[in-house]
Amino acid sequence: MMLTRTELRVLSALHKPTSLRELSAQLGLSRARVSTITRSLEIKGLIERKREGKKIMVLPSSTKPLELFHELLARFPHMNFASLLAGRNLKVIGGMAIEKPRAAWEIALRANVSRYTVHHVLSGLMERLIVGKNEEGYFITKRFSLIKEFANEYFRLQNSIKAKSFSEDATIVWSGVNEFILATRSFNDKTLDLFQLTGLARFGDFGLTIISPGVYHYYWPSKQITLEEAIVHALVVSEPGTRELLYIITLLKAKKFNTAKLRRLALKFDVLEIINEIIEYLNGKEKGYPFPSRREVEEVYHQYFGRLKR
């Protein structure tokens, strides 16, 4: 899913329909090499390849990431984006925010990379003033906000392509760095390759079976779904109302869970505020709407798990 330096060089050179032969001569690469690279870029949705007689023509796609990439080249012609955006660099950028500091561990969490990788990549980005730092953490500077926008759109495009391989009616409801949650009306078992059914529909695995409204949510990539993931994903895919909170609170009362893990996942999926409120409710703090009453929780708990121990 990541972009290589050579792929980015090809994208840098491709502003109009160009034959494979012309592109090869322009880049100083063999036709076989350029052919392989352009096939990879075609799979990633960034270019199109068409045969015209004996020629193979390469055309820029009309996708948002490519539009943003060419805008970057025009705005910062002195910068080597083939190096800056290749491989793990783009993942780290994807895990950051514009002018909102994040600690290295949080960037690693969101980017799905190690902390060592984060520190290694950040040092290079800071030298070029793309990344700033203060006592709270690291952030993308406002001047280079377009780089962050490119990263977001690139990962969303790759995630969308992967989601369509699962189901033609799939839509992305949450997109991260090489991970996503999709919505579909097609039920394809609980597990299909690295796609995992998640959200409320997966609560049955933990003893609380809920009838699906006909829309199913799948998370990719994963070999299994934990209790903490199912709960966080349920909060991500819909605006949590009384029904959702009732089932989530009941399940958390019935099952042992890792509070630290729940909070880390909530931070990554941007639902930490509501997770903290749920934990406060579980610890006895009263909450108004949309939180359910204690009596409602007790009734649902009794229905699925027996009498609630006080």
Order of alpha helices (4+ residues) and beta strands (2+ residues): alpha-beta-alpha-alpha-beta-beta-alpha-alpha-alpha-alpha-alpha-beta-beta-alpha-beta-beta-beta-beta-beta-alpha-alpha-alpha-alpha-alpha
